Amino acid sequence: MDINYNELSLEQLKEINKKSAAAIADFENRRKKDAIQKATEIAKAAGFASLEDMLAAQPAKQKAEPKYRHPENSELTWSGRGRKPGWIAEALEAGKSLEDFAI
């Protein structure tokens, strides 16, 4: 389908745009519905009553065990994951190594 958009009026272009947006929304909704249906089938095949039950049954993320501890305040710990806490960054800048704080 070849349409010469340069020959269309502003009103015609807006109508095409409106219909296209509605068609895109319908397409996306059908894809979401299909995906939910497939996920529900997988959940039921795995023994869950519903997709919601399966999602609710996800195990909680476990907190990583600390690998490093502040030498003066034992409540300050770091697992070695994520951004370095300020006390570690300051100590490293002062010439210490992570091994100095290893638990």
Legacy VTK file of the C-alpha trace (Angstrom):
# vtk DataFile Version 3.0
C-alpha trace
ASCII
DATASET POLYDATA
POINTS 103 float
0.000 0.000 0.000
1.700 3.174 -1.218
0.190 6.431 -0.073
1.550 9.775 -1.158
1.199 11.646 2.119
2.248 14.889 0.468
-1.027 14.940 -1.495
-3.240 14.539 1.581
-4.826 17.362 3.518
-4.038 18.025 7.160
-7.461 16.643 8.106
-6.812 13.419 6.196
-3.364 13.041 7.765
-4.824 13.524 11.258
-7.477 10.885 10.536
-4.810 8.414 9.385
-2.775 9.207 12.492
-5.810 8.662 14.748
-6.676 5.323 13.125
-3.041 4.193 13.220
-2.736 5.006 16.914
-5.910 3.033 17.649
-4.670 0.079 15.585
-1.317 0.108 17.387
-3.021 0.195 20.793
-5.287 -2.713 19.803
-2.291 -4.710 18.564
-0.350 -4.103 21.793
-3.372 -5.055 23.904
-3.751 -8.328 21.973
-0.062 -9.113 22.518
-0.363 -8.419 26.250
-3.493 -10.548 26.509
-1.774 -13.424 24.684
1.294 -13.139 26.907
-0.831 -13.177 30.068
-2.737 -16.203 28.786
0.505 -18.093 28.045
1.966 -17.161 31.435
-1.239 -18.308 33.131
-1.042 -21.644 31.327
2.574 -22.064 32.442
1.632 -21.216 36.037
-1.205 -23.758 36.028
1.054 -26.415 34.466
3.501 -25.785 37.323
0.766 -26.431 39.879
-0.292 -22.897 40.761
-3.971 -21.927 40.885
-3.322 -18.725 38.968
-0.632 -16.462 37.579
-1.041 -14.201 40.603
-0.382 -17.143 42.948
2.812 -17.966 41.086
4.022 -14.361 41.218
3.207 -14.112 44.910
5.197 -17.292 45.560
8.464 -15.799 44.340
11.128 -16.139 46.995
12.234 -12.909 48.565
15.684 -11.718 47.637
18.142 -12.770 50.235
20.338 -10.126 51.712
23.978 -10.734 50.881
26.178 -11.725 53.775
28.612 -9.010 54.848
32.243 -9.536 53.860
33.698 -6.375 55.360
33.251 -4.705 58.758
34.210 -1.273 60.058
37.046 -1.700 62.576
35.562 0.651 65.168
31.815 0.247 64.575
30.874 -3.396 64.079
27.361 -2.413 62.969
28.796 -0.936 59.762
29.232 -3.728 57.250
29.415 -4.153 53.479
28.774 -7.225 51.341
31.194 -6.150 48.634
28.290 -5.638 46.254
27.064 -2.336 44.933
28.504 1.046 45.688
31.251 1.221 48.297
30.095 2.838 51.527
31.801 6.070 52.492
33.885 4.550 55.260
35.356 1.977 52.847
36.019 4.569 50.134
37.739 6.883 52.643
39.899 4.072 54.004
40.930 2.957 50.509
41.904 6.539 49.647
43.965 6.637 52.847
45.971 3.640 51.629
44.207 0.760 53.350
43.101 -2.349 51.468
39.823 -4.259 51.529
41.585 -7.130 53.282
42.004 -4.827 56.287
38.209 -4.930 56.729
37.559 -8.573 55.823
35.385 -10.491 58.251
LINES 1 104
103 0 1 2 3 4 5 6 7 8 9 10 11 12 13 14 15 16 17 18 19 20 21 22 23 24 25 26 27 28 29 30 31 32 33 34 35 36 37 38 39 40 41 42 43 44 45 46 47 48 49 50 51 52 53 54 55 56 57 58 59 60 61 62 63 64 65 66 67 68 69 70 71 72 73 74 75 76 77 78 79 80 81 82 83 84 85 86 87 88 89 90 91 92 93 94 95 96 97 98 99 100 101 102
